[in-house]
Amino acid sequence: MTSEAPLYRHTVLYLCQSFFIKDNRAELLLHAHKYDFDIRFFSELAQYVAAVDADRSNSLFVIDLDTLHNMQADLHDARKTLMLGELLARLPPGHRYVYLQSSRQGSRFLLQQRLVDSHCLAYAEKPIANDVLVDKLFNLFVQNKRGDAVTLITLGLPGSLDDAALRDQCIDVTYHADPSTLHLRVKELQPDLVLIPDSDYLRVDALARVLQKNIEADPVREIVLLQRRPDDALARRALGDGFDAVLPDTGSGMLEAQLANRAAKIRVNKDLIGKDRATGLLNKVGLRRKTQDLIRQATLEDIPLAFGVIDIDKFKTINDTWGHHFGDIVIKRLCLCLAPQMGERDLLSRFGGEEFVVVFWDCTLAQAWPRLDALRTAFGAIAFQVAQGDERRFSFSGGLAAFPAQRSENELFVQADAMLYTAKQDGRNRICPAPCA
């Protein structure tokens, strides 16, 4: 199968012993591919260093410390063991590394200290199952990227926070003055963080309870008490009332630094909860929240939305004929076909299996049909090599719905899904409803 775009978005450069590569390469790669990244294996330190030096992408660099006991071809003496200090000294600076070590190595605290002080992103003990290792590496990919902006609502007047410092950490701040209407503002904006000063909590102690007990409350959202004067009893009471954390306001930028750390955790949790691990696209949970946000904005700005459901035709036959691994590649190629054509405010989701959802911002039903049909044509032009000299092409069908004709995320999905069913019944490889002649 040929394509201009790389099949996997991320890469791991892995320095490990040659026998490990031989015994585990296929299984490890299979797990990695399901999580949308590839692994390049190295058994010689010199080749690994050159590859790390040349890397310009968002790669992870993993080192199995058993390579210390592996003969390196560029050692100039008769030793068979590379010293840890030599290994660390030869690693290119400006990068952080994931170290894998034996349980015997892991029991030595001074070794752990040396590793974490040597550009360490993370370390892990072996033996570790391939699927567990891949899952942990995926989590590190998520943690390494900045991700979406985190939204913060704070009770108080503008100027009480260093907005510029928070913007540098990709945190958007909204100020709200009235505690009694805070729940309405939170319902409208659906922020990730809510900051409530202790003075407002003392006046209205039900603030956090009202926000937390709403059945539509976001489970990732954090409600934080800003404590301007030390009071242990008040802090304990606030935690009992539903606050997730208490942050002291000690000045000197400490509050902004603490908020940045909490925002980073929220960002990772949102990605792990709201993203499909195999493709990095929104999953059902993430799509629901993002679509509701988009509908709120479209209502305020009087903007039309188009909602499309896509399903790969005869996907069960693809899996049954050429295997699930090949089916995963077809899904991956569809993602690579769709993603570059999404606008800045459009949404793209892997809804489940071979089913995808697109949401086009500022787009009517009449405008959406040619956009989605062009994507259908582009996907149908991709040649998949299923065997030597045997190329196949595949197709998808799609259904469309429009906002404000359908008012909610659920109504949009039901209507678009019904149109998808019509497209399948009418022969597949088409988008419904078709434009009027």
Order of alpha helices (4+ residues) and beta strands (2+ residues): beta-alpha-beta-alpha-beta-alpha-beta-alpha-alpha-beta-alpha-beta-alpha-beta-alpha-beta-alpha-alpha-beta-alpha-beta-alpha-alpha-beta-alpha-alpha-beta-beta-alpha-beta-beta-beta-alpha-beta
